[in-house]
Amino acid sequence: MTISEKTFAAIKEQKITPKPRWEFILKDSVVWVMFSLALIVEGMLVSVTIFLFSDQDWDIYNKLEKNIVEYALIIVPYFWLVLMAIFCGLAWLNFRQTKKGYRFHTYLVVLVSGVSGLILGTTFFYFGLGNKIDQLFTAKVPYYERMVCHKSEFWEQPKLGLLAGEIVLWDGPDRFVIKDFDNGNEWIVTGAQVIWREPYQPGPPGPRRKIKLIGSQINDNTFRVLEVRPWQ
Amino acid sequence: MPPISPKDLLQKNDEDLVKLTLENQELYLYLMRRYEPKLLRYILRISNVSEAEAEDVLQDVFIKAFQHLNEFDPDLKFSSWIYRITRNQVISNYRKIKARPQTVELIEEAGTGVEKLLSDLDIEEALNNHELALEVEKVLTAMDQKYKEVLVLKYLEDKSYQEISDILKKPLGTVATLLNRAKQAFKKQATVQGVNFALVEA
């Protein structure tokens, strides 16, 4: 009796049958869904990263007594970058499990997954998802604030000439009162020919208008302003 | 469906036979018969198990392939698909029994595969067929598994790059690189083993 005949007899005896096609289709679909999910999450992570980078002011490193490289190293959102790398890896792993995934080189899959994540992430960022995710994590995830550098860390240093808060009293573009975000202290802000950056124009303050100020601290409640920027 | 004569079945290609087997499972015997000698030889070449163990492995391969027939992708060659299952089964069997190398005749006679391997390596055949087969076998047995299996597939199983890529589940470029390294490793191993090949000077 040949091996084929023995096997055939065993198949009959044990009543072995081919597994149904839907099982394999389901398995394949699950892999593709996991791959797509990994890409979507990667896109969301990219959108937060873009948001965190774009939310920083790249020209204030001098005020912080740092050079541009030191400043960049501080504001890099390592937390999100690590998550991005993990999900990029997950996307690759899932793609490898697809029927023909093995035919593509790792670097090509990672590149395509990275570029797709970037395109998705930019789209999500455009629709404000990055900001929303960051706010959600700030509110709900313990220690998140410590892990990610937000602009508020730089703008709560009046001694270094950086202050942020909400306008509470308006006397004109060169004289107004703000309540700072750090302690809620009120500051009399004065200046001459103050530069107001777009898109925020000088004018009567609406309720809760938030701004950033570059200038110098005069005393405990007075700040001389040179430039005003919108908080967002 | 009208009955198909055994003669017609023998003329069908593998992929058609798979479709027919899914309709009539009795026909699986024809597929198994086609691959029995090839796969048994392949198992022996890549695994270092005894012939009896190789037969058990082959039986498992055939059963697994039968259970997964609906998973077969007609974009692949059936032979690539079943060689892949065989390779996976050999690896799984190895993990299970932790097989120790045994003396198994990998290559009975130096056929065109061995000749092509040596010619690709610029090695002159200074030996008679049987001696040559023994020497090649000696070198292959001592080689790293990943190099050995790619040489076996290319030269002894006569598979194309695409087929090797589908069997090993590696990209084509990686297969080409692996094969180049395997050839270098073969030459190096031949020198280490003191195998009596006459290397052609470049």
Interface residues (C-beta under 8 A of the other chain):
Chain A: T2 I3 S4 E5 K6 T7 F8 A10 I11 I16 T17 P18 K19 P20 R21 E23 F24 K99 K100 Y102 R103 F104 H105
Chain B: L22 Q25 Y28 L29 M32 R33 E36 L40 E55 L58 Q59 F62 I63 F66 Q67 H68 L69 N70 E71 D73 D75 S165 K169 K170 P171 L172 G173 T174
